[in-house]
Amino acid sequence: MKPTTLCYIENDGKYLMLHRTKKEKDCNKGKWIGVGGAFKKGETPEECLLREVKEETGLSLTDYALRGILTFVSDIWESEYIFLYTATGFTGTLCECDEGDLAWIEKEKIPGLELWEGDRLFLELLESESGLFSMKLEYKGDELVAHSVKKYPNIQYKRR
């Protein structure tokens, strides 16, 4: 299982989304996702998050929160433990990303994008301001075949 981070940066009712179009061998090719990536040796989840966001967007996060842990299981792609974050504060100027095209997308328009089916499920949880959660997503190819969620309501997230 490969550890990774995934972040949805929020600004003015929009999320910064990455349309993955530039890498040939990419399990996310053609899909819209948040930003993030794989850990480097010795990194904490937060160090990975801050590095990946800076590399992919040019932005430095100033306010972010761990919202969930995802277990992504696939019959064709490497399985991942994904530390899922949201961010509401940042500095810097958006840059071009070598993995795809970045765009600020109004939250209500995101369900109309090409997404992983499991992303639709956890994006709903992010919007509900639920506590920390753990979600398992099992895929055969691009098809979500099973999922489960465990909520931790005692660990609350308050939107600022």
Secondary structure, 3 states (H helix, E strand, C coil): CEEEEEEEEEECCEEEEEEECCCCCCCCCCCEECECCECCCCCCHHHHHHHHHHHHHCEEEEEEEEEEEEEEEECCCCCEEEEEEEEEEEEECCCCECCEEEEEEEHHHHHHCCCCHHHHHHHHHHHCCCCEEEEEEEEECCEEEEEEEEEECCCCCCCC
